[in-house]
Amino acid sequence: MTSSLSAEAFRRHLAEPGLLGFPFTDFEADGRLAGERFQSRVDWMASHRPAALVIAGGAGEYFSLARDERTEVLERAIEARTAGVPMVASAGGATVDAVDAVRTAERLGADGVLLLPPYLAESSQQGIEAHIAAVCAATSLGVIVYGRANCKPGADTLARLCERFPNLVGYKDGLGDMEALWAIRTRLGERLPILNGMPTAEVYACAYGGMGIPSYSSAVFGFLPAYALEFFDAAVQGRLADVERMMREFYVPYGRLRARQPGYAVSLPKAGCALVGRDAGPVRPPLSDPSPEERAALAALIDAVADR
């Protein structure tokens, strides 16, 4: 099976304003992968027409999945592919593992790849550049680099990589360093589309939008897709009164709830799936599920906005 998008077509797609969704990976109560339920989740999320779906990304618990599980969820997602909604694979971990993941993604017919930060190790710019280069060289798919945690490529590093690899097609920023981000944007311009990848990216949408970066990834889309798209439209169209209202009624209290424990950027929206009748099961260690009190607080937020 071949990809439905060339790297250049994927780059052009990323350059258009859009909201990216991240399907949560479904587990049974005992932690086993629930593949059929996951495939149904992908189909449901794609029906709401996001700009793309990223499979087994950070919200999909990439680092808790075994290699064969990542392959299975990607295969199932591609089987459920909806025309016009690119299916983006994930790659991460050690460089050899990331290279293996992008080769598998290309073989299965993914439309692009999100390169997650390498696990644990702190790296120099030289090391980060070599890591990204190895991944880009291993595939013809378009690659988005996720700048977060221990992966902080600078403008010079990204410029050299863009010169060498036409299939480096996007940069997802999860660092929030505006000075560094401006350096990347002014250096690379339209060559490298930038996405807002901050936790609860909606909180940062207007700040990034003011820099000409309207697109972002939304965990809330995974359990409240209509509400997430309503917010996206308000932010892109500059309807600040609607943005302020939705911040007040949902996103600010949701962000405070998310900040209670490390890892709740995944655990909390996954709990939200169960509260809207689309249970994705528990998270796997080292993540932890919200407490009953936190679930109740999340349920109250959802109930206040879910019917709109």
Summary of the structure (lengths in Angstrom):
residues: 308
radius of gyration: 18.1
end to end distance: 40.3
largest distance: 51.2
contacts: 1080
relative contact order: 0.13
helix: 51%
strand: 12%
